[in-house]
Amino acid sequence: MPEAPPDPRPPVITPIRVLAGLCLLAPFVALLWVDSYSRMTPAFIGIPFFYWYQMAWVPVAAALTYTAYALVRREERARKGGGAK
């Protein structure tokens, strides 16, 4: 079974892709900027801020990653002519 030829058009940077990139960049910036959360207060159910802030980013990062995936997938479908699936 022959493979489909590669798309000769170069990838285009669209506002959707920029938004998807920002969704992926936000957790990195938030968690690598340690000075912004390296403190003990405010505590949440006895857990220091330093720990619960990082744990709060786990579901947020998952949601942002899914959002970026959905945006790029939708944009790719529209670019290829709205194919099925």
N, C-alpha and C positions, 0 to 999 in steps of 0.2 A: 504494500500500500504506500504510494508516494506521499511524502510530507508536503504540506502547503508551503509555498515559497514565503520567505520572510517579508514582512511589510517594508517596502522601500522608503516609506515616509519616516523622517526622523521624529523622535518623541517631541511633543509640543508641551511647553510649560504653560499650563492654564491656571486660572484662579482656583479651580477645584483641586488641582495638584498642589498648589501652594498651601491651600487650607489643610489638605491631608498631611503635608509635611509639617505644618505647625502643630497639628494634632499629635504627631509622633515626636516632635521636639519638646513639647511642653513638659512631659514627665522628666526628661533628662535635665532640663534647666532647673526645674523645681527641686529635684533630688540631688543634683550636683552642687547646687548653691547652698552648702551646708550651713554657712553663717546665718542664713535666714531662719533656720529651725533648730539650731544647737542651743537649746535652753530647756529647762525643766518644767516651766509653767507655760500655759495652763495645763493642768493634769486632767485627764479624762478617765473616769472610774478608777482612779489611782495610778494610771499609766502616764509617765512623763511625756510631755509634748514631743520630745525628740523621737520617741518610738511610735506613738500613735499617728503622728504626721506621716511617717514613712509607710505605715500600714494602710493609712487612708488612701494613699496613692496607688495601691495595688488594684482595687476595682476601678479607680478613675483611669489609670493607664490602660487597663483592659478595655474599658468603654471607648477611650480615645483611639486605641489601635483598631477596634472594630469599626469605628466611625471613619477612620482613614481608609480602611479596606473597602467599606461600602461606597465611599465617595469615588475612589479610583475605579472600582468595578463598574459603577454606574456610568462614569465618564467613558470608560473603555467600550461599554456596550453602545453608548450613543455614538461614539466615534466610528465604530464598525458597522453601524447601520441598524442598531436595535435588534440584533439577532436573538433567537430564543435561548432560554436558560440563564 
